[in-house]
């Protein structure tokens, strides 16, 4: 018998924030900030300075990448896309992906468990 999922009190309340105030950049390294971390979803905002790269990898759960500001090359599987403000991508679990910013880039990553 499976144990029921444990629910954290903060996951039972709405979360409201201003992404313009929360996003940060660093000359050395990519800055990520977890906004929501609940049993079924995790939401992370990323700030990447021009030229920074997230190496190719895959994750074991479906995800979306939503570009909020800036530009970047987003490789999904064997296809490369030019991500820009307003672009959104759905990635099934296990799909290879990588990102390189061509301008200061801000995006939301949503992971669905």
C-alpha angles and dihedrals in degrees: 000000000000119000115240115255114266112237121211116220091237090058091062093060131069117259119217126179144152108244091197088063096041102050117093136182132208130192089222113046138353118284118222128176124192109225100176128017111177133148095267104027141031121192120196130178117211131199117196125181117222111289098018118133138206104207120235115279143137132229130213096239138056116270144180128214115203116187110216103174139000130015138279145160110255118194114200114180104320096330125092122209132190103236117206137162108306097022116130129187132192117210121192116221114285097018115142115240140164136181135209121182116227091181130013100301132203121185141161120230116201117192118195116205 
